[in-house]
Amino acid sequence: MSAKNKKDKLRKAPLYVLLFSLAIWMLGVASGEPNMVLQQAVQICLSCIGIG
């Protein structure tokens, strides 16, 4: 394997990681995770101040 070919692979690695992370993030948003996290946060806050 030449040095140029190895360098090209190293340059593509961050792009692949970014695309994978974006895909996982989109799956989480599509499955409603942000709404569940918000509901849990509200419940914790309300229980801390003695309302919930």
N, C-alpha and C positions, 0 to 999 in steps of 0.2 A: 504494500500500500504506500503510495507516494505521500509526501508531506502536504501537498496541495489538497489531495483527496481527504486526508484526515482533517485538515483545517476547515474544509467545506462542511464536513459532518458536524464539527463542533459549532459552527455558525448556525446550523439548522436546529440543534438541540433546544435552545431557548424558545424557538418558534413552536416546536412540537409540544413543549411543556405548557406554553401559553394557550395553545389551541385545546389541549386536553383539559386544562383548568377551566377554560371558558365553556367547554362542553359539559363538564360536571356542574358548573354553576348554573347553566341553563336548565339542566335536568332538575336541579333543586328548586329553581324558581317555578318550573312547570308543574312540579308535584305539590306546590303550596307550602314549602318550607318557611318562607319569610312570614307568612300569616301565622303559622304555628308558633314560631319563635316570638312574634309580637304578642300573641295571646298569653304565652307563658310569662313573658316579661311583665305584662300588665298584671297578671295574677300575683306574681311575686311582689310587685310594688304595692298593690292593694293590701296584701297580707302584712307587709312590713309596716304600713301606716295604720293598720288595725281596721280597715274597712272590709277587706275580703276575707 
